[in-house]
């Protein structure tokens, strides 16, 4: 009898196990576990803002303004005198130039400029060779002013000016002073100033006119084609040189961009004002002086706000 109850219990246990196995399994929840939930954005994405269009060729990231320490002009002039007394003209020139470029509004700035202008005439534009700014070249068979200018990245006009040459004839064995490489230009729109530089050193300054409503482009450029007695082609028919009423370009043109340049003017009263269509204006005698120094494809033109 006891065995029968045991057997009955085993049978009942097997039935319970079978029922559990045959019951349908619950479906997994469609909601993922909390840690797998995607993060919800809390801000509405902003539309990307367009960068302002550059007005000139980019010259690199803008540097933060540097604090300018006032130049001690008295000390600079005294030090330059010592260099000159020792026959070190190049050192005196660098000393004065660095001071003026660092602090254009320095005390006794006019005196610094006068000293520099006098030195630059001798260093660059006289027939005396002041190293390392000039080199002495002896003419050989086959030389010409054009060939020498191209080989030294300078201009025929500057070779003539420095060496007192009126024509194109050269003599074998003739000594010529050559200033290799072009001169550069820095335009400061805020001051209506154009500064001529050579290897980063001050050479001369000029007062200029600019474009109406800030239209003179800002940026770094390389000088393009140069023209004597330019024809005004911005209108049709083009206006020939010499028509002072309808051709505003004066006696010389130096290309800055496709649309803008540095040129002379028949209206000297416009210098120091914003009256052009975007070009840099100079007095005719000033642009003629600059014209001889600029080498197309070499000389750099920087225009600052």
Phi, psi and omega in degrees: 000319180295323178295324180296319179293323178295317180296320179296322179295319179298318180297318181295321179295320179295322180296318180297316179298319180296319180297318180298318181292329183275347179293142179295138179282143178291140179288142179294148181294143179284347181273120181292164178298151185307321184289344181263001179294138178293149177289139181265129179293137181258353179235146175283129180301139180269147176291137179298137180271138179284138175287143177297143180291135178287141180271350178211177180294134183294143179244011179117170181301141180291135179273143177297146181300137180262143178289126182266122176278130180303139180279136174276089186300321180301314181292320180295315180295321179295318179294322178295321178299320178296318179297317181295319179297331179271004179079017182259073184294321181297319180293319178297319180297314179299317182300312180293318182296312181300322180294314183290320180290329178288325182219081183301338181255029182297152173300137184064029180299325179297324179289321176300316181295318180297317179297316182294318180299319179294316180293321182296327178298319181282317183295317187253323195247001172265174179273005177275134181272118176246105181287146005265015186281336180225158178229155178263130181235134178257125184293136176240170180302136179093353179286151172214163179299320179297318180294317179295319180298315180295317182294330181255008180053051176229199181235153176299319182299320180289322176299318178296314184298312184296319189259006177064037181263127182265326181251217180242357185284136175236152178251138175299130182092352180293135177270130179234140171272133180234134172253099186291149176081152181282165172269157182244170184227136172236121178257127175252102184296324184294335183250357184056043182240142169239122180250127175270131180232159175222115182054039177080006180253146181293135177241311179195158178238150177221150172276140185226165170251157185229180182282149178298143174054036175071024185284349176294123185293152178248138178150190178251132185223167173242133184302139178254214185301145175247143181227134169270144177045062188292145172272140181272108186255008180284352178232166177233132357288157179302150182260123183292160175300144176099344176279088189294341180278323188245349177246106187274005192276354179067211189266344182218154176224133174236119184288131174255308174226184179303324187254346187231155179205179170254126184213170177281186179205148173268001181239076184301338178290346179279346177293132185093004181228169174259092183227357180271180177270013178133344180282164173267122180259142175226156171300146185305316181294330179287315181291330176294321177296315181292322183309319184291342185264338187276129179252112179305135180081355182236309185292134180265141178236116179248127179243117181258151180302000000 
